[in-house]
Amino acid sequence: MATPPAIDDSADLIDLSIVVPAYRSEKTLPALVAAIDAAIGGRYSLELILVNDRSPDGSWKVASELARTHSWVRALNLRKNVGQHMAIFAGLRECRGRVIVTMDDDLQHAPSDIPTLVEALDDDNDVCYGTFLGRKHAAWKILGSRFNDRVATWLLEKPKGLYLSPFKAMKRGVRNEVVQFRGPAIYLDGLILSATARITTRTVGHHAREDGTSGYSLKKSISLWLKMATSFSVAPLRMASLTGMAISAAGFVFAAIIVIHKLLDPGVAVGWSSLIVAILIMGGVQLLALGVIGEYVGRILLNFTTPTQYAIAERVDSTVDTAP
């Protein structure tokens, strides 16, 4: 059986780290740990890092108990909710694996597919994304994902056909580049794409949720999209500038037509409708441009005023139980 590629000769590293953000998952975490144990147990030296993203249910209680009773499970409890990507980021900073896998907590990602992703990493590939066969998501999420995919291809120069799945494996070298990020608004896939172009995919299954509903609302999805759009590209600024120039050019053409029409037929009165249309068009373009600029200014402000990306309240594993 293939093993994860050797990346670092440091003595304290292990073969594989699995990072899982936990939110409203008290009922699924025991099954997830059991499934990972069944799929991976004995194949690699392993650690599972459960990052409780200030879940309002009993996820932390369950995660901490699993960490105390399983030598390969570690649990982190964040002081506030920071979102899926930042919770995974916190886990990445803590992990010790030569290869790191990230996956969801709801068993829609099958632990039995982890070796498939890990074994795809070789001399030519630093990252392997899982491409889902038959996604079990709501229709609006699938449509939103397709839109996001097209925008990411444009903004981030993402390879066509690459689905930016939360179920992925990466070499430690990529992880080392990613965790250097210090900004408050994080989009992990953008960091990965900026760190390496050696990316591959493998087809994996996608399963129905074991319990509950997704914690990703439409509002959170839009917020994540804005982080992607404004944190890793200036393309929206350029688009706003080009749109403004195009509308201005069209306005000059429209004004010239009205003037010529008036000169040819002095009896024609220029009505309020043309004036209002012009005001609405120009006002809309200006607001669009101001909104885009405001997003960038806001990101800059947060970079200077946000003291921490996240804060860990407790760490628990079989030998350590701390509450800093």
PyMOL commands that set and color helices and strands:
alter all, ss='L'
color gray80, all
select helices_A, chain A and resi 29-40+59-69+84-94+111-119+139-155+172-178+188-195+218-231+235-264+272-305
alter helices_A, ss='H'
color red, helices_A
select strands_A, chain A and resi 14-22+46-52+73-78+97-102+127-133+168-171+199-205+312-316+321-322
alter strands_A, ss='S'
color yellow, strands_A
deselect
rebuild
show_as cartoon
